[in-house]
């Protein structure tokens, strides 16, 4: 399963243990670069869960992803389900996370094995990392907060 991950914002603290720790993710985020329009919409933390959706438009094609941040047997996990695939779980790596940075890892996943989210000033940075065919690969996105359903300039 290949996951195209395009969004999550969280301010992490060591020992981050609940969706409340990622609560300022709530809202609408937009990335307009590299010929892609990527939008992310996240709920606030309701109970112990945050729900997110993303839509990517590129070269006339649309892909989507349903995400959640929720408690799991591993503690707090990020679950990603791109374009109708079953969800993949990425447990939080407390040792790699810190203020304004969350790192979720699943070394057994095909790609990615690591998902990184960081708040840098007013921008959300998202990165996925891992190996494909023994070769290190990574993808990066930069988002700005936007009005609900705002689109990229054409």
Buried (B, 14 or more C-beta within 10 A) or exposed (E): EEBBBBBBBBBBBEEBEBBEBBBEBBBBBBBBEEEBBBBBBBBBBEEEBBBBBBBBBEEEEEBBBBBBBBBBEBBBBBBBBBEEEEBBBBBBBBEBBBEBBBBBBBEEBEBBBBBBBBBEEEBBBBBBBBEEEEEEEEBEBBBEEBEEEEEBEE
